[in-house]
Amino acid sequence: MASNDSDRSADHIPSAIKILVAGGFGAGKTTLVGSVSEVTPLNTEEVMTEASLGVDDLDGVEDKTTTTVALDFGRITISDELVLYLFGTPGQQRFWFMWEELALGALGAVVIADTRRLETCFPSVDFFERRGLPFVIAVNCFEGAHRYDVGEVATALDVSPGVPVVLCDVRDRESSKQVLLALVRHVAESMAMPV
């Protein structure tokens, strides 16, 4: 009995890739996952309390009232062949202990950079460089922030020449998708896979 297209598609399981979304506190990790996820994203946003005073650096993000305390999770289908599972990491230093667990099985990462507080993404860059995990830098272009070109950001972060740096607005679904596609291409190149 010959199978038809619907039989083949029912048996077809797309490749799933685990991606981390990291960066400094308030850089836009939760927003990126939420803007691009095709399912209602899971997040662990909690209202910030007085307990964070003197612990979390709010310089540049004074209006922030919530924070991720564990992870964000979302999913996006890139093609019939590829689904990305997104895991957003918490940004504050006191939650970095979770990064090791979240990184297990990840094939790549997005490091969101906020040029108003560029130094807050250094720990993420270091984390992925030490593990040899392919990553891209996504410069979240905040309204009112000075605009830098990708070369200036790459130089300031001292990343390897092969690390892609892209400008984006994480609130915009299409912009966030372009960041993820840049990462997928970078992961494929680093694994010498066809894109």
C-alpha positions in Angstrom: 0.0 0.0 0.0 1.5 3.3 -1.0 1.7 6.0 1.6 0.4 9.5 0.9 1.9 12.8 2.0 -0.2 13.0 5.2 1.1 9.6 6.3 4.6 10.7 5.8 4.1 14.0 7.6 2.5 12.2 10.6 5.6 10.0 10.9 8.0 12.9 10.4 9.6 14.4 13.5 11.5 17.6 13.0 14.9 18.1 14.6 14.7 19.8 17.9 17.5 22.2 19.0 17.8 23.6 22.5 18.9 27.3 22.5 19.8 29.4 25.5 19.0 33.1 25.7 21.3 34.8 28.1 22.5 38.3 28.9 22.5 40.8 31.7 19.7 41.8 34.0 17.1 43.7 32.1 18.6 43.2 28.7 15.5 41.7 27.1 15.7 37.9 27.5 12.1 37.3 28.6 10.9 39.8 26.0 12.7 37.9 23.2 11.4 34.5 24.2 7.9 36.0 24.5 7.9 37.9 21.2 9.0 34.9 19.1 7.4 31.9 20.9 4.5 30.2 19.0 3.2 28.8 22.3 2.4 30.8 25.4 5.8 31.1 27.0 6.5 29.8 30.4 8.2 32.3 32.5 9.2 32.6 36.1 8.9 36.4 36.4 8.4 37.6 40.0 7.9 41.0 41.4 11.1 42.5 42.7 11.1 43.1 46.5 13.1 45.0 48.9 15.3 41.9 49.3 16.9 42.8 46.0 17.9 46.3 47.2 21.7 46.5 47.3 21.9 43.0 45.7 20.7 43.6 42.1 22.3 46.4 40.1 19.4 48.5 38.8 21.5 51.2 37.2 20.0 51.9 33.7 16.9 49.7 34.4 15.4 51.5 37.4 11.9 51.1 36.1 12.2 47.3 36.1 9.7 45.8 38.5 9.9 42.0 37.8 12.8 39.6 37.3 13.3 36.0 36.1 14.0 33.8 39.0 14.5 30.4 37.2 14.0 30.4 33.5 11.8 31.4 30.5 10.7 28.7 28.0 9.3 29.1 24.5 9.2 27.2 21.2 9.4 28.3 17.6 9.2 26.2 14.4 11.7 27.4 11.9 10.8 24.9 9.2 9.3 21.4 8.7 12.7 20.1 9.6 13.6 22.3 12.6 12.1 23.4 15.9 13.9 25.6 18.4 13.3 25.3 22.1 14.3 28.5 23.9 15.5 28.6 27.5 16.0 32.1 28.9 18.5 32.3 31.7 18.1 34.5 34.8 20.3 37.6 34.5 21.3 38.4 38.1 24.5 37.0 39.5 22.7 35.3 42.4 20.9 33.0 39.9 23.9 32.1 37.8 24.3 28.7 39.5 21.3 27.6 37.3 23.2 28.3 34.0 25.1 25.0 34.1 21.9 22.9 34.3 20.2 25.0 31.7 23.2 24.7 29.3 23.0 20.8 29.3 22.2 19.7 25.8 22.1 23.2 24.3 23.5 23.5 20.8 23.9 27.3 20.8 23.0 30.5 22.6 21.9 34.1 22.1 23.6 36.7 24.3 21.5 39.8 24.5 23.6 43.0 24.8 22.2 46.2 26.2 24.7 49.0 25.1 23.6 51.2 28.0 25.1 48.5 30.3 27.3 46.5 28.0 29.4 45.1 30.8 26.4 43.1 32.1 26.7 40.6 29.2 30.4 39.8 29.8 29.6 36.9 32.1 27.4 35.3 29.5 30.0 35.7 26.8 32.7 34.2 29.1 30.4 31.3 30.0 29.8 30.3 26.4 33.3 30.9 25.3 34.7 28.6 28.1 32.3 25.8 27.1 32.9 26.2 23.3 29.2 26.7 22.8 28.4 28.6 19.6 26.7 31.9 20.3 25.6 35.1 18.7 25.5 38.6 20.2 22.0 40.3 19.8 22.3 44.0 20.4 18.9 45.0 21.7 18.4 48.6 20.4 16.6 50.3 23.2 14.8 53.6 22.5 16.9 56.6 23.4 20.1 54.5 23.7 23.2 55.5 21.7 23.4 53.4 18.5 26.6 51.5 17.9 27.4 49.5 14.8 28.1 45.7 15.1 31.8 46.2 14.7 32.0 48.6 17.6 30.1 46.2 19.8 32.2 43.2 18.7 35.4 45.2 19.6 34.0 46.3 22.9 33.1 42.7 23.9 36.4 41.4 22.4 34.6 38.4 20.8 36.2 36.2 18.3 35.9 37.4 14.7 33.6 34.4 13.8 31.0 35.4 16.4 28.0 37.0 14.7 26.8 40.3 16.1 23.3 41.5 15.0 21.2 44.5 15.8 17.6 43.8 16.9 14.5 44.9 18.7 13.5 41.9 20.9 9.9 43.3 21.1 9.5 42.6 17.4 8.8 39.0 16.4 10.5 39.2 13.0 13.6 40.9 14.4 13.8 38.2 17.1 13.4 35.5 14.4 16.3 37.0 12.5 18.5 36.7 15.6 17.6 33.0 15.9 18.2 32.3 12.2 21.6 34.0 12.6 22.3 31.6 15.4 21.1 28.5 13.5 23.4 29.4 10.6 26.3 29.9 13.0 25.7 26.6 14.8 25.5 24.8 11.4 28.7 26.4 10.3 30.5 25.5 13.5 29.3 21.9 13.1 30.0 21.9 9.3 26.4 21.1 8.6 24.4 22.2 5.6 22.0 25.1 6.4 
